[in-house]
Each structure stands twice: as structure tokens, then as C-alpha cells.
């Protein structure tokens, strides 16, 4: 599995925790997030990362900003992306099992580093169930093709 990781200025602390998780899990990743504390624009980080997941260059993505909202809205504008804004472990598992989400968004101002680590593990370890969920995800894909 290859993961692209990105964050704006408001997500750098959790991004560093996620990097540790990826290294512990021996998952190949690329960090494309900002390395500054000055305010930057989240679409400048979310959109290129989402495009790289949509192209197949990366299997999954993890995006972090202050709330996760801006990153998730931006990423979901890219055809083929199913980005889920998650702030609990149950939702991290459910979005993989039921929605086949390929990008996880989190908000550093909403959750702490420990919970972000647990959410990341759940998102990366959980597989898509398929079945009735595949039909539902297929309807999203069909709509995107219009």
C-alpha cells in the first residue's frame, strides 16, 4: 500500500503522528504537506493529493487541516475520490467497510494525537466489504461519469 499524506498549517502536529503510524506499519508514504506555521490555503494541498490518489499513483490518502472540513470538501471535488471526514474509530472502520473511502480527512483542532493514531490505523487496516455496499458505491461512480 502507498499513502499520500498532506496537511495545511493547522494540521502539522497530527501529520507528524500519522507519519509515525505509517512507519510503524511499514507503509510507504509521501508527505506533501506544508512545512510552515504561516497560514496557507488547504485546497493547494488537498487537490493535488486527491488527484494522485484518483490517478492510481497512491492507494489511499490522509489529509489534515484544522477541522478536516476544508480538506474533505476539496478532495471530494476530484473525480474518483471518496474522502471521509472522520473523528472517531468507528467511522474510520465504517467508511472503509461500507464506502470504500480512499482518503481520510481529520481535524487537528477537533481530535488529539492519540485518537488520530487510532483512526489512522483503523482506516488503513480495514478492508472494503463489497456486497450491497459495492452497489451503493457503484451508484456514486456512475453519477460521476455523467
C-alpha positions in Angstrom: 0.0 0.0 0.0 1.2 3.5 -0.8 -0.3 6.5 1.0 0.0 10.2 0.3 -0.1 12.4 3.3 -0.7 16.1 3.3 -1.7 18.9 5.8 -2.0 22.6 5.8 -0.5 24.8 8.6 -3.2 23.8 11.1 -2.5 20.0 10.7 1.2 19.7 11.2 1.2 18.1 14.7 -1.2 15.3 13.8 0.6 14.8 10.4 3.7 14.0 12.3 1.9 11.5 14.4 0.4 9.9 11.3 3.9 9.6 9.8 4.9 7.6 12.9 2.0 5.3 12.4 2.8 4.7 8.7 6.4 4.0 9.6 5.4 1.5 12.4 3.1 -0.2 9.9 5.8 -0.3 7.2 3.6 1.6 4.8 5.3 3.5 2.0 4.2 7.2 2.0 4.9 10.6 0.6 4.4 13.7 2.7 3.3 16.6 0.6 2.2 18.9 3.4 3.4 22.3 4.2 6.3 22.8 6.5 5.4 26.2 7.8 3.3 27.8 10.5 2.1 30.6 8.3 -1.4 30.4 7.0 -1.8 28.5 3.7 -4.8 27.5 1.6 -6.0 23.9 2.2 -7.1 23.4 -1.5 -3.5 23.8 -2.5 -2.7 20.7 -0.6 -5.9 18.6 -0.8 -6.5 18.8 -4.5 -3.0 17.6 -5.8 -3.0 14.8 -3.2 -6.5 13.7 -4.2 -5.6 13.8 -7.9 -2.7 11.5 -7.2 -5.0 9.0 -5.4 -7.5 9.2 -8.2 -4.8 8.6 -10.8 -3.8 5.4 -9.0 -0.3 6.6 -8.1 -1.4 6.2 -4.4 -3.8 3.7 -2.9 -5.0 6.0 -0.1 -4.6 9.5 1.1 -4.7 11.2 4.5 -5.4 14.9 4.7 -5.3 17.1 7.8 -6.3 20.7 8.5 -7.8 22.5 11.5 -11.2 20.8 11.2 -10.8 18.4 8.3 -13.7 20.1 6.6 -11.9 22.1 4.0 -9.6 19.2 3.1 -12.6 16.8 2.7 -14.6 19.3 0.6 -11.7 20.0 -1.7 -10.7 16.3 -2.1 -14.2 15.3 -2.9 -14.2 17.6 -5.9 -11.8 15.2 -7.6 -13.5 12.5 -9.7 -13.0 9.1 -8.2 -12.3 10.3 -4.7 -14.4 9.3 -1.7 -12.9 11.3 1.1 -14.4 10.8 4.6 -14.0 13.3 7.4 -13.6 11.2 10.5 -13.1 12.0 14.1 -13.8 8.5 15.7 -12.5 5.0 15.2 -16.0 3.5 14.4 -16.5 5.9 11.5 -12.9 5.2 10.2 -13.8 1.5 10.0 -17.3 2.0 8.7 -16.2 4.3 5.8 -13.7 1.7 4.6 -16.1 -1.2 5.0 -19.2 0.5 3.6 -18.0 3.4 1.4 -14.6 2.2 0.2 -13.3 5.6 1.1 -9.9 6.2 -0.4 -9.0 9.4 1.5 -9.2 10.1 5.2 -9.6 13.7 6.5 -9.1 14.7 10.1 -9.1 17.9 12.0 -6.3 18.7 14.4 -8.4 21.2 16.3 -11.0 18.6 16.8 -9.1 15.5 17.9 -5.8 14.8 19.7 -2.8 13.0 18.5 -3.6 9.7 20.2 -7.0 9.4 18.6 -5.6 10.4 15.3 -3.2 7.5 15.5 -6.1 5.1 16.3 -8.2 6.5 13.4 -5.3 6.2 11.0 -4.7 2.5 11.9 -8.4 1.7 11.6 -8.6 3.4 8.2 -5.6 1.6 6.9 -6.3 -1.9 8.3 -9.9 -2.1 7.3 -11.0 -3.6 4.0 -14.0 -2.8 1.9 -16.8 -5.4 2.4 -18.2 -5.2 -1.1 -21.6 -6.9 -1.4 -24.5 -4.5 -1.1 -22.0 -1.7 -0.4 -20.4 -2.2 -3.8 -23.8 -1.5 -5.4 -24.0 1.8 -3.5 -20.5 2.9 -4.2 -21.2 2.0 -7.9 -24.1 4.4 -8.0 -21.7 7.2 -6.9 -19.2 6.2 -9.6 -22.0 6.1 -12.2 -23.1 9.6 -11.2 -19.5 10.9 -11.5 -19.4 9.6 -15.1 -22.3 11.8 -16.2 
